[in-house]
Amino acid sequence: MKLDLLVFAVHPDDAELGCSGTILKHIAAGKKVGIVDLTRGELGTRGTAETRDEEAMASARILGLHARENLRFKDGFFKNDEAHQMEVIKMIRKYQPEIVLSNALHDRHPDHGRAGDLINDACFLAGLPKIVTQLAGVEQVASRPRLIFQYIQDRYLKPDIIIDITDHMDAKLESIKAFRTQFYNPEVNEQETYISSPDFFESVIGRAREFGKSIGATYGEGFTSRKLLGVDDLFQLR
């Protein structure tokens, strides 16, 4: 299945936190969108890899995703090397997206930045015909996305673009809450973590309000780009 937009996330719930409003907005506009999680988040203090699998699929239903896969890289210990790049290349060639969204290039969690670099490198390499990959025994065609953006995560980064997600904020929050073992949930009796406190959840809302205010909207999501961006019509900009 060809997708218009493919989101890579090193941990199940990263995409929900960073760009689920953008996902929802583009699906509502008729675009085909999928997520590829790199790991099962098995090093997370709360829950298990199995519960994260279930939560990821519950969130996928809320978002209305056209595809969601997990590459099962080793949480905390995957590398930006040939072996891991080749697996990501296979996903890019499988779905042939026009646009890719990935983890932040710099963040509090070291997995985030490493994943951002891994996806960036794999997106370039996926367009080289001399790199041969097969999926289900069939040789794949080289394919490179036109644009790559990184969603902003825990560390504040100045965005290069902001997407108005006002109409989709409620569904964004529901997709995050699908990860019931990870975020604030008084029914879950597990050790409290940085992301399981009520304050963290409020910070997600606060960040969306801050980005939204910057463009005259109620809520927004910010993205960075290594590439300079061009527009055809200045009057389409806010």
C-alpha positions in Angstrom: 0.0 0.0 0.0 1.4 3.4 -0.9 1.1 6.0 1.8 1.1 9.8 1.5 2.6 10.3 4.9 4.7 7.8 6.9 5.6 8.5 10.6 8.6 6.8 12.3 8.6 6.6 16.1 11.3 5.0 18.1 8.9 4.2 21.0 5.1 3.5 20.7 3.5 6.7 21.9 6.2 9.1 20.5 4.1 9.7 17.4 1.0 10.3 19.5 2.8 12.8 21.6 4.6 14.6 18.8 2.4 14.6 15.8 -0.9 12.8 16.2 -2.9 16.0 15.6 -1.1 16.3 12.2 -1.8 12.7 11.5 -5.5 13.2 12.2 -5.7 16.3 10.1 -4.2 14.7 7.1 -6.3 11.5 7.4 -9.4 13.8 7.6 -8.2 15.4 4.4 -8.2 12.0 2.6 -4.5 11.2 2.9 -3.2 7.7 3.7 -1.0 7.7 6.8 0.9 5.0 8.7 3.2 4.6 11.6 6.3 2.4 11.9 7.5 2.0 15.5 11.1 1.1 15.8 11.0 -0.6 19.2 8.3 -2.0 21.5 9.4 0.3 24.3 10.4 -2.7 26.4 12.7 -0.6 28.7 9.8 1.6 29.9 9.4 1.5 33.7 5.6 1.0 33.5 3.8 -1.7 31.6 5.3 -4.4 29.3 6.2 -4.8 25.7 2.9 -6.7 25.3 0.8 -4.0 26.9 2.5 -1.4 24.6 1.6 -3.6 21.6 -2.0 -3.5 22.6 -2.0 0.2 23.4 -0.4 1.0 20.1 -3.1 -0.8 18.2 -5.8 0.9 20.3 -4.3 4.2 19.4 -4.1 3.2 15.7 -7.9 2.7 15.7 -8.5 6.1 17.3 -6.2 7.8 14.7 -7.7 5.8 11.8 -4.3 4.8 10.6 -4.0 2.9 7.3 -1.0 0.9 8.6 1.0 0.4 11.8 4.1 -1.8 12.1 6.9 -2.4 14.6 10.4 -3.2 13.6 11.3 -4.6 17.0 14.7 -3.0 17.3 16.3 -3.3 20.7 15.0 -0.5 22.9 17.9 1.7 24.2 20.5 -0.2 22.2 19.7 0.1 18.5 22.3 1.9 16.3 22.4 4.0 13.3 24.3 1.4 11.3 23.9 -0.5 8.1 21.7 -3.3 9.6 19.2 -1.0 11.1 19.2 1.4 8.1 18.4 -1.5 5.8 15.3 -2.4 7.8 14.1 1.2 7.7 14.9 1.4 4.0 12.6 -1.6 3.4 9.7 0.3 5.1 10.3 3.4 3.1 10.3 1.4 -0.1 7.3 -0.6 0.9 5.1 2.4 1.6 6.8 5.0 -0.8 5.6 8.0 1.2 5.9 11.6 -0.2 6.5 12.9 3.3 8.2 11.3 6.3 7.9 12.5 9.9 10.5 11.3 12.5 11.8 11.7 16.0 13.5 14.9 17.1 17.2 15.3 16.2 18.0 16.5 19.7 16.1 15.6 22.8 16.2 14.6 26.5 15.9 10.8 25.6 19.0 9.7 23.7 17.0 7.2 21.6 15.1 10.1 20.1 18.1 11.9 18.5 19.6 8.6 17.4 16.4 7.6 15.7 16.0 11.0 14.0 19.5 10.6 12.5 18.7 6.9 11.5 15.5 7.9 9.7 17.2 10.8 8.0 20.0 8.7 6.7 17.8 5.8 5.6 15.5 8.2 3.7 18.4 9.3 1.5 19.8 5.8 1.1 16.3 4.4 0.1 16.5 6.4 -3.1 19.8 4.7 -4.3 19.0 2.0 -6.8 22.3 0.1 -6.1 21.2 -0.6 -2.6 19.2 -3.8 -3.1 16.4 -4.8 -0.7 13.8 -7.5 -0.8 10.5 -7.8 1.1 8.6 -11.1 1.1 11.0 -12.4 -1.5 10.3 -9.5 -4.0 13.0 -7.0 -4.9 12.0 -3.5 -4.0 12.1 -0.3 -6.1 14.2 2.6 -4.9 12.1 5.4 -3.4 13.0 8.5 -1.6 10.5 10.8 0.2 10.2 14.4 -1.0 10.3 15.9 2.5 11.4 14.9 6.0 10.2 16.7 9.1 11.1 16.0 12.7 8.3 16.4 15.3 9.3 18.3 18.5 9.4 16.2 21.6 10.4 16.9 25.2 13.1 19.5 24.7 11.9 22.8 23.3 13.2 23.4 19.8 12.3 26.3 17.6 10.0 25.0 14.9 10.5 25.6 11.2 6.8 25.0 10.6 3.7 24.8 12.8 0.5 22.9 11.8 -2.9 24.0 13.1 -4.4 21.0 14.9 -7.2 22.8 16.7 -10.0 20.7 15.3 -8.2 17.5 16.2 -6.8 18.2 19.7 -9.5 16.1 21.5 -8.7 13.1 19.4 -5.0 13.7 19.9 -5.4 13.5 23.6 -7.5 10.3 23.3 -4.8 8.7 21.2 -2.2 9.5 24.0 -4.5 8.2 26.7 -4.7 4.9 24.8 -1.3 4.2 26.3 -2.9 3.8 29.7 0.1 2.2 31.4 2.4 5.1 30.4 0.6 8.3 31.2 -1.4 9.6 34.1 -4.0 7.1 35.0 -5.2 6.8 38.6 -6.4 3.2 37.8 -2.8 2.0 37.1 -0.9 1.2 40.3 2.7 1.3 39.1 5.8 3.3 39.9 5.4 6.9 38.9 7.6 8.2 36.2 8.5 11.5 34.5 5.8 11.0 31.9 3.1 9.5 34.2 2.5 12.6 36.3 -0.5 14.9 35.7 1.9 17.7 35.2 3.5 16.0 32.1 0.1 15.6 30.5 -0.7 19.2 31.1 2.6 20.2 29.5 1.6 18.4 26.3 -1.5 20.6 26.2 0.5 23.7 27.1 3.0 23.1 24.3 0.2 22.7 21.8 -1.3 26.0 23.0 2.0 27.7 22.7 2.6 26.5 19.1 -1.0 27.3 18.2 -0.7 30.9 19.6 2.3 31.5 17.4 0.2 31.1 14.2 -3.1 32.5 15.5 -4.7 29.1 16.3 -5.8 27.5 19.5 -3.5 24.4 19.2 -0.6 23.5 17.0 2.2 21.0 16.5 5.8 22.1 15.6 8.3 20.5 13.3 11.9 21.1 12.3 13.4 20.6 8.9 17.0 20.2 7.8 16.0 21.3 4.3 15.1 24.9 3.4 11.5 25.0 2.5 9.9 26.9 -0.5 6.4 28.1 -1.2 4.6 29.2 -4.4 2.2 31.7 -2.8 3.0 34.0 0.0 -0.7 34.6 0.6 -1.1 31.0 1.7 1.2 31.6 4.7 -0.1 32.7 8.1 
